[in-house]
Amino acid sequence: LHAFQLVFIDGGHDPETFENDTRLAYELRAPEGLIVWHDCGNPVFPHIEPYLEDRAIRINETMLAVEGLR
């Protein structure tokens, strides 16, 4: 299994697919790598921001959230 420095998630947005993509991202990310999610704060997908609230930092004035900066 490869370990990536950056894993960008912008795939399926339904809750089940989004959560599965997130689980896979944690498996693929190198220990010092980042995970970036798109559509955080997008009103079309209201379940994304609450799901990421405790695991990622929202980048102001964007629809991106990042984990791995802490």
C-alpha positions as CSV (number, residue, x, y, z in Angstrom):
1,L,0.0,0.0,0.0
2,H,1.3,3.4,-0.9
3,A,1.5,6.3,1.5
4,F,0.6,9.7,0.0
5,Q,1.6,13.2,1.2
6,L,-1.7,14.6,0.0
7,V,-5.1,13.0,-0.4
8,F,-7.8,15.3,-1.9
9,I,-11.4,14.2,-1.5
10,D,-14.0,15.5,-4.0
11,G,-15.8,12.4,-5.0
12,G,-19.3,11.2,-4.2
13,H,-21.1,13.5,-1.8
14,D,-23.8,11.3,-0.3
15,P,-23.0,10.6,3.3
16,E,-22.1,6.9,2.8
17,T,-19.6,7.5,-0.1
18,F,-18.2,10.6,1.7
19,E,-17.5,8.6,4.9
20,N,-16.0,5.7,2.9
21,D,-13.7,8.1,0.9
22,T,-12.6,9.6,4.2
23,R,-11.8,6.1,5.7
24,L,-9.8,5.3,2.6
25,A,-7.9,8.6,2.7
26,Y,-6.8,7.8,6.3
27,E,-5.4,4.5,5.1
28,L,-3.6,6.1,2.1
29,R,-2.1,9.1,3.9
30,A,1.5,9.1,5.0
31,P,1.9,9.9,8.7
32,E,3.0,13.4,8.0
33,G,0.6,13.9,5.0
34,L,-2.5,16.0,4.6
35,I,-6.1,15.2,3.8
36,V,-8.1,17.9,2.0
37,W,-11.9,17.7,1.6
38,H,-13.8,19.8,-0.9
39,D,-17.3,21.2,-0.4
40,C,-17.0,21.8,3.3
41,G,-19.7,24.5,4.0
42,N,-21.4,23.9,0.7
43,P,-25.2,24.3,1.4
44,V,-26.0,21.6,-1.2
45,F,-24.1,19.1,1.1
46,P,-25.0,20.1,4.6
47,H,-23.7,16.8,6.2
48,I,-20.1,17.5,5.3
49,E,-19.2,20.3,7.6
50,P,-20.6,18.7,10.8
51,Y,-18.8,15.4,9.9
52,L,-15.5,17.2,9.6
53,E,-16.0,19.6,12.6
54,D,-13.8,17.5,15.0
55,R,-11.3,16.2,12.6
56,A,-10.4,19.0,10.2
57,I,-9.7,22.7,10.0
58,R,-11.9,24.8,7.7
59,I,-9.9,27.2,5.4
60,N,-11.6,30.6,5.6
61,E,-13.5,31.8,2.6
62,T,-13.1,28.5,0.8
63,M,-15.0,25.2,0.7
64,L,-11.9,23.3,1.8
65,A,-11.1,21.6,5.1
66,V,-7.6,20.2,6.0
67,E,-6.5,17.5,8.4
68,G,-2.9,17.0,9.3
69,L,-1.9,20.6,10.1
70,R,-2.3,20.3,13.9
